[in-house]
Amino acid sequence: MTVARITEISSISAISFEDAVKQGIERANKTLKNVKGAWIKDQEVTVDKGKVSGFKVILKVTFVLE
């Protein structure tokens, strides 16, 4: 039997939403074992002086328990 757990993380990039997702997954893999997938729960941008300065994603990361 396989049992999985889901955890929520946020990640911010100055480049793009895609980069924020990649950074979030890379960081999750440093702490969590057996990461199997993720989905984007939410996205938002930060604005500084009228310009987009950051891309934030909230990820739901699924990993299998040992």
Long-range contacts (C-beta under 8 A, 24 or more apart in sequence): 2-64, 3-64, 3-65, 4-36, 4-62, 4-63, 4-64, 4-65, 5-62, 5-63, 5-64, 5-65, 6-60, 6-61, 6-62, 7-32, 7-60, 7-61, 7-63, 8-41, 8-58, 8-59, 8-60, 8-61, 9-58, 9-59, 9-61, 10-56, 10-57, 10-58, 10-59, 11-56, 11-57, 11-59, 12-46, 12-54, 12-55, 12-56, 13-54, 13-55, 14-53, 14-54, 14-55, 15-55, 16-55, 17-43, 17-55, 17-57, 19-55, 20-55, 20-56, 20-57, 21-57, 21-59, 24-57, 24-59, 24-61, 25-59, 25-61, 28-59, 28-61, 28-63, 32-61, 32-63, 33-63, 33-66, 34-63, 34-64, 34-65, 34-66, 35-61, 35-62, 35-63, 36-62, 36-63, 36-64, 37-61, 37-62, 38-62
